[in-house]
Amino acid sequence: MTRTTFEVAVRAEATLGEGPTWDPVTGRLLWLDILGSRLHTYDPATGRRTVRVTDQHVGAAKPRAGGGLVLNLRDGVGLLDPDGAFRWLHREPVPGRRANDAAVAPDGSLWAGTMRYDEAPGGGTLSRLTGDGSVRVVLDDVAVSNGTGWSPDGSLMYYIDSPTRRIDVFDHADGRISGRRPFVVVEDGAGFPDGLTVDADGCVWVALWDGGAVRRYTPTGELDRVLTLPTPRVTACAFGGADLTDLYITTARVGLGAPPPLAGSLLVVRGAGKGLAQPAFEG
């Protein structure tokens, strides 16, 4: 186990901090408080922070190729323009269901997850959306749709449905996936896999909810690094900074009767590895 030297990037009390995403155009990190309906930005060069309150619970925010953001919201996927104007790309409200994690594929499509508030098995989905608003449900029998990411060459897609305790891997080509199989099974007592990111070496980093850690697995599924953290509900991780070597980690306070002091804060491990540049959404 690796002794972790972390810093507090943003001391916060996010109910459900999630979705760290580096925006290379603005040099800012985007992150969310899903249940607090807040979109945060953080500029590590200046320390400047902003907070935008959203009208709905927001599961993910990703940069768009033409500027602005795409948001995975409770009732669907929307577009936030650079001037702050909002419009729906795809609206599909389902009672008792909300958005969760999302990721942009190498081809610029958005893979957006949903889940029921009660986390009922089969109540969530994973869908692929393109810039023209077309939608295709990729997985329709999900409990808690979470981390999604691609290998450096785009030929593999990694995916987490958290209650399964698995990171699964698919073959990926032309916006379609096949050959689902377990990549890693997280053992009982180590927490539940939540958000993930893939680095430039093809290693998979996964945040462990109720595990108080981030793990790195090699492309063959071997555990080779563990970052221990001071709060149990670690939700997601992403590389950021100008050279993509700093690992940003979100955390949550929800469900903790007496949250540790840093629960809900944004943490960073400097020089943790080398991330992959993430594509922007094509819309």
N, C-alpha and C positions, 0 to 999 in steps of 0.2 A: 504494500500500500504506500502511495506517495504522500509525503507530508505536503500539504497545500499551503502556499503563500498567496493569499487572496487579498484584495482591497475592496472597500465599499465604494462602488462607482456612484450610486445614488442611495442614500439612506431614505427608506420609504416604508410605509405600512400598507402595501398593496394587499388587498384581500386575496386575489389570485393573480399574481404576477406571471406573465407568460410572453411568448413570442418574440424574443430578441432578434432583431434583424438589422444588419448594417446597411446603411444607404450610402454608397460611395459617392454619389453626386453631391449630397449635402454634407458628407462627413459626420453624420449623426447616427446614433443607435436609436432605433424604434423599439419600444416595448409597451406592453399592455397590462392593465388590470382588468381582466375579463369581467368579473362580477362587479367591479367598481365603475365599469363603463368609461374607462379612461385610456386615452392614447398618449403615451409619454414619448418625448424625444430627449436625447442627451448628447451633447457635443463634448467629447473628451478633451479636445484641444483648448476649449474655453471654460468648460464646466457649465455652460448654459443649458438650462432645462426648460421644456415647455410641457404643458398638459392640456389636452383637449378632451372635453367630456362628450361622449357619443350618446345618441338617443337610445341605443340598445346595447346589450352586452356584446362585446366585440372580441372575437377569438383570434384574429390575426390581422396584421397590416403589412403590406408589402409595397415597395416602390413600383411605379408604372413607367414604362419606357418613355412615354411622352410627358412625364412629370405628374406629380400627385401620387395618390396611394389607392390601392385596392383593399377593401375591408371585408373580412368575413364576419358578418353580423348575425344576430339572432334570427332574423327573418330572411336572410339571403346574403348575396354579395353585392356590394355597392362600390362606386367610384367617387373618390374625393379629389377634386381638381386642385391645381396649384393655388387658385384664388379662394379656395375654401368651399366652393359650391359642391353639393352632393347630389348624386343620382343613383338609382338602382341599376345594376347590370342584370341581375337575376333575383327576383323576389319570390320566395316560396315559404311563407310562414307555416309552421307545423306546431300546433299546441303542445307545450311541454318539451320542445326541442330547442337547442341553441347551437350556435357555431362554436367550433373549437379550433384546433391548430390548422394551419394551411401552409403550403409551400409552392414555390414557382419552379416548374420543371425546366430542363435545358431548352425546350422549344418555346418557352415563354407562357405556357398555359398555367393556370392556377389549379392546384389540387386542394380542394377545400373540404374539411371534415366537419361533421356534426355529431351531436350526442344528445340524449335525453337528460334533462336535469336530474332525474332519478337514476341515471346510468343504467337503465334497463338493457339487457342484452338484446341485440338486434334493432335497437331504437335509433341507431346512428348510421351515417353513410360517409363515403368518400366519393366526391364528384370532381370531374375535370371540366374546367370552364375556359373558353377561349375569349379573345378580345371582342368578338362580335356578340357575345352573350350566349352562345350555344353551350349546352350543358349535357354531360353524359355521366350517369351514375356508374362508378367503377366498382365500388363495393357497397352492398346494400344490407349487410348483416353484421353491423359493427356496434359495440357497446360504447367505448370512449375512443373516438378517432383522435390520434395524437401524432407523434413525430413522423415526418415524411422527408425523405432525402434521396439523392441520386449519387451513384458512383462517379468518379471524375470523368469517365468516358460516356456516362449516361446510359450504359447498358443494363444497369441494375437499379432497382428502386427499393429502398428500405422503408418499412412501415410498422407502426405500433398501434395496436388496439390494447390499451393499457391493462385491462383485467386479465388478458391471456398470459401476462408476464413475458411475452415474446417480442423480440424484434424479428419480423419476417422479411424475407427478401424475395423480390420478383425479377424476372427478366423483363426488360423495358425496351420497346422499340416503337417508333411512330405514334407515340401517345397512348400506347396500349401495354398492359401488363399481363404476364402469364407465369405459370410455374411457381406458384407460391410455395414457400418452404421456410421452416424455421432457420434463422441465422444465429440467434442467441436466445436462450431461455434464462431469465433472471431467477435465481434460486429463491425459495421462500425465505423470508426474513431480511432480504436485501432491499426491499421496496419494490415499487412498480415502475417499469419504464414509462417515461413521459415524452418530453421533446427530445429530438436528436439533431445532430449536424454531422456532415461528412467532411473530412479534411482533405488536403491536397494529396496525401498518401493513400487515400481510400479508406482510412480508419473511421469508424463510427463512434461518435461521442454521444452518450445518452444520459439524460438527467433522471435521477431516481426519486420519485415521489415516496415519501416516508422512508427513504434510504439515506438522506443527508449526504448525497454524493453525486458526482459525475464520473462515469466510467468511459474509458476508451477501449474499443475492440478493434483488432487488426482485421484486414479483409478476409482472413480465414476464420474469424470468430473467436480468436484468442484474446482473453482479457489481459491487457498489458499496462494499464494505468488506472488508478483510482484517485480522484480528487475529493478529499473529505471536506465537508462544509459545516458551518455552525448552526444550521437549521434543518429540520427534517424534510420539509416539503419543497424539494428542488424540482423545478418544473420544466426548464428548457435551457438550451445553451446555443451560442452562435459566435463565430469568430468576427472580430471587428477591428477597427483601427486602420490607419492608412496602409499598413503592410499585412493586415489580416492575421496577426499573430496573437492578439489578445482574446481570450475566451470570456464572453459575457454570459452571466448566469442569472436567471430569474428565479424568484422564490415566492412562497405563498404563506399567508397566515390563516386561511380559512380552515376551520375544524380543529384548530389548536387551542385548547382551553387556556393555556398560559404561554403565548407565543414567545420564543426566544427573541432577544433584542433585535436581531437582524432579519427576522422573518418578514417577508414582503419587500425586502431591499433588492437592488440590482448589484450583483457582485461581479468582480472581474479578476481573472488570473492572467497576469501579464506574461507574454512569451510562452504560452501554453503549447503552441503548435503553429501550424500554417493552414489557414482556411482556404476554401475555394471561393472565388468571386461568384456571387449569386446573380442569376439573371433577373431582369425586371419583367413584370407582367406586361404582356403584349398590348393590353387594352389601354 
